[in-house]
Amino acid sequence: MKEQTENPDINLLKDTMFDLPNSVILKIINNSIDLKNYKIKKEALNTLNKCLSLFILYITDGALEHCESEKRFTIFVRDILNSLNDSLFLDIYDQLKTYVAIQEENNKKTTSNNNTGTNITIKDAEGKQNNENPNENDDFDILLQALE
């Protein structure tokens, strides 16, 4: 009888997987793609879940490299965008870069309309590493909004 031993790389891969709720994945798909005549099997959702996990980890690892090269401990949107660009996900990079620019402009307008006396742009917040006011929208929130 052969003893089944798993590859250590596969064990590491299993440990790094995380489960996104299937409802979230379905919501993203349904908001982006018209599935009138189609259904998605549970196995397909599980496969998408694993793909999304790996993609998130891959892009985050690239973003961490950018942080380390700049001797920072906080990941910013620009790090994620640079990671996408370095990984040659150029379509995603272009769409997110455009969306982030639009969101920054909207945030500037909102901030100037509120006239609170503290006009903090995303670039200013990156310089301060967002440690002063955790309730303000950070640039990662903008990226998450772009993905919805």
PyMOL commands that set and color helices and strands:
alter all, ss='L'
color gray80, all
select helices_A, chain A and resi 8-16+22-32+42-69+77-86+90-114+122-128+139-147
alter helices_A, ss='H'
color red, helices_A
deselect
rebuild
show_as cartoon
